[in-house]
Amino acid sequence: MLSISETKKILTTKFNEVNVRNGPGLNHLKVYKILKKGYPLKIINEFENWKRVEDINGILGWVSNSQLSDKKYAIVVAKEEFIFKFPKLKSKKIAIIQKNFVIKTKRCTNNWCQVQHNNIKGWVPKKSIWGSR
């Protein structure tokens, strides 16, 4: 069993195709399939080599440990958000990201996360993304 502090942990999908099942094991039915590498999932529990996860929409399921990574990614929850040059709203806007976009996070402060996509690197308000740590 996980301790309370570990239940807030976020892991991400390691591959572009990851099955989410209704129980811990290959003999359990697939609930749905995640088709995006880096998709963040909140860890709720674990059993043997499986993690019980919750996605951004609150859907629960089980994913094999071999399908998960500790690389940091987040999903944009705002309809549209800017990537800023510096962690300030008055800073230069360098890109726009749309809702449900999955983006790599480098580090976070209380209110901002530094993100990167290809050669674009900047800051987004933490409240505009889900899955940041």
C-alpha positions as CSV (number, residue, x, y, z in Angstrom):
1,M,0.0,0.0,0.0
2,L,1.1,3.6,-0.6
3,S,1.5,6.1,2.1
4,I,-0.8,9.2,2.1
5,S,2.1,11.4,0.8
6,E,2.7,9.2,-2.2
7,T,-1.0,9.1,-3.3
8,K,-0.6,12.6,-4.8
9,K,2.2,11.5,-7.1
10,I,1.8,12.0,-10.8
11,L,3.4,9.7,-13.4
12,T,3.1,10.0,-17.1
13,T,2.6,7.5,-20.0
14,K,5.8,6.1,-21.4
15,F,4.4,5.3,-24.8
16,N,2.0,6.7,-27.5
17,E,-0.4,3.8,-26.7
18,V,-1.2,2.8,-23.1
19,N,-4.1,0.6,-22.0
20,V,-6.1,1.5,-18.8
21,R,-7.8,-1.5,-17.3
22,N,-10.6,-2.1,-14.8
23,G,-8.3,-4.1,-12.6
24,P,-4.6,-4.9,-12.0
25,G,-3.7,-7.5,-14.6
26,L,-3.8,-8.3,-18.3
27,N,-6.9,-10.5,-17.7
28,H,-8.9,-7.4,-16.8
29,L,-10.9,-5.5,-19.4
30,K,-9.6,-2.3,-21.0
31,V,-11.5,0.7,-19.8
32,Y,-9.9,3.0,-22.4
33,K,-6.6,3.6,-24.3
34,I,-4.4,6.7,-23.9
35,L,-2.9,7.6,-27.2
36,K,-0.4,10.2,-26.0
37,K,3.1,9.8,-24.7
38,G,3.6,12.0,-21.6
39,Y,-0.1,12.0,-20.5
40,P,-0.1,12.7,-16.8
41,L,-2.0,10.3,-14.4
42,K,-2.4,10.7,-10.6
43,I,-1.4,7.6,-8.7
44,I,-4.2,6.5,-6.3
45,N,-3.0,3.1,-5.2
46,E,-0.8,0.2,-6.3
47,F,-1.0,-3.6,-6.4
48,E,2.0,-5.7,-7.4
49,N,3.3,-4.3,-10.8
50,W,0.2,-2.1,-11.3
51,K,-0.8,1.4,-10.4
52,R,-4.4,2.5,-9.9
53,V,-4.6,5.9,-11.6
54,E,-7.0,8.8,-12.1
55,D,-6.9,11.0,-15.2
56,I,-7.7,14.7,-15.6
57,N,-11.4,13.8,-16.0
58,G,-11.6,11.7,-12.8
59,I,-11.7,8.4,-14.7
60,L,-10.1,5.6,-12.7
61,G,-8.3,2.5,-13.9
62,W,-5.2,0.4,-13.7
63,V,-2.0,0.7,-15.7
64,S,1.1,-1.5,-15.7
65,N,4.2,0.0,-14.1
66,S,6.1,-0.8,-17.4
67,Q,3.8,1.7,-19.2
68,L,4.6,4.6,-16.8
69,S,7.4,7.1,-16.5
70,D,8.4,9.8,-14.0
71,K,9.1,12.3,-16.7
72,K,7.2,15.5,-16.0
73,Y,4.4,16.6,-18.3
74,A,1.1,18.5,-17.8
75,I,-2.1,19.0,-19.7
76,V,-3.4,22.5,-20.5
77,V,-6.8,23.0,-18.7
78,A,-7.4,26.6,-19.8
79,K,-9.3,27.1,-23.1
80,E,-6.2,28.9,-24.3
81,E,-3.0,30.0,-22.6
82,F,0.1,31.9,-23.4
83,I,3.7,30.7,-22.8
84,F,5.5,33.7,-21.3
85,K,9.2,34.5,-21.6
86,F,9.4,35.0,-17.8
87,P,7.0,34.0,-14.9
88,K,5.1,37.3,-15.0
89,L,1.9,38.2,-16.8
90,K,3.4,41.3,-18.2
91,S,6.3,39.3,-19.7
92,K,6.6,38.8,-23.4
93,K,4.1,36.2,-24.8
94,I,6.1,33.7,-26.9
95,A,3.5,31.0,-27.8
96,I,-0.1,30.0,-27.4
97,I,-1.2,26.6,-26.2
98,Q,-4.7,25.1,-26.4
99,K,-6.8,23.1,-24.0
100,N,-5.8,19.4,-23.7
101,F,-2.3,20.1,-25.1
102,V,0.3,17.9,-23.4
103,I,3.5,19.8,-22.6
104,K,6.8,18.9,-20.9
105,T,7.3,20.7,-17.5
106,K,10.8,21.5,-16.4
107,R,10.1,22.9,-12.9
108,C,7.4,24.7,-11.0
109,T,7.1,27.5,-8.4
110,N,4.0,28.3,-6.3
111,N,2.2,30.0,-9.2
112,W,4.2,29.2,-12.4
113,C,5.6,26.2,-14.3
114,Q,8.5,26.3,-16.7
115,V,7.5,24.4,-19.8
116,Q,9.1,23.2,-23.0
117,H,7.9,22.1,-26.4
118,N,10.4,21.5,-29.2
119,N,12.5,24.7,-29.2
120,I,10.0,26.8,-27.3
121,K,10.8,27.2,-23.6
122,G,8.9,29.6,-21.2
123,W,6.5,29.9,-18.4
124,V,2.7,29.2,-17.9
125,P,0.5,30.0,-14.9
126,K,0.3,26.8,-12.8
127,K,-3.5,27.2,-12.6
128,S,-3.7,26.7,-16.4
129,I,-2.3,23.2,-16.4
130,W,-3.0,19.8,-14.7
131,G,-0.4,17.3,-13.7
132,S,2.4,19.6,-12.6
133,R,4.4,18.8,-9.5
